[in-house]
Amino acid sequence: IEDIFGDVSRDTEVNVVVLTGAGRAFSAGGDMRMMGEWLTKPLGVKLPTMKGDRRLINSLLMLEQPIIAAVNGDAIGLGASIALFCDIIYATETARISDPHVRVGLVAGDGGAVIWPLLVGLARAKEYLLTGNMVTGKDAERIGLINKAVPADQLMPTAMDMARKLAAGAPLAIRWTKLAVNKRLVESVNMILDASAGLEFTAFNSEDHAEAVRAFLEKRQPHFKGA
């Protein structure tokens, strides 16, 4: 997915993008079984995935056309970051948004540490990032995490209505306004993303992460030791 937005940016017939999930979730986040396989492999095996995460976040920011997220179900971890880095975010009232990195012994290294504080402020961001708690679409609208929560049958009509409005607008003005507003986001990404990704990469080698993965696969509660 990190490659698609480069193609979109070069398509002169595209003035707006609507991004949604193809299944029950918008994006369900990391694959715990894959993380289980990683436990027995060198740490460097994880590098391509983490580099891809950064390319994805940067490609969302650098795409000139506005992106509307239609969050049709759960948006978890990197899935939440993908949704929240979009320009306008609509969700169903029952969709759940969460960055649960800490629950698997990891740092929120793929964008959560950047975008949550910018959207909801430091205090609320820390509450959700330090616990991994989920917020429903309805509550996400209330705290300013997303633009609007709607009933499920209204999600795509709402997103497409906005898409048509933007597509009918002045393309250069809209794109350059996005570019101007995103300067703050780009600055935050440059300041935070590499550091948070580096800390996440280090945490992959922790016993707490290994314990979290084993506990998930064994269907039990993890016992963290701070190691």
Secondary structure, 3 states (H helix, E strand, C coil): CCCHHHHHHCCCCCCCEEEECCCCCCECCCCHHHHHHHCCCCHHHHHHHHHHHHHHHHHHHHCCCCEEEEECCCEECHHHHHHHCCCEEEEECCCEEECCHHHHCCCCCCCHHHHHHHHHCHHHHHHHHHHCCCEEHHHHHHHCCCCEEECHHHHHHHHHHHHHHHHCCCHHHHHHHHHHHHHHHHHHHHHHHHHHHHHHHHHCCCHHHHHHHHHHHHCCCCCCCCC
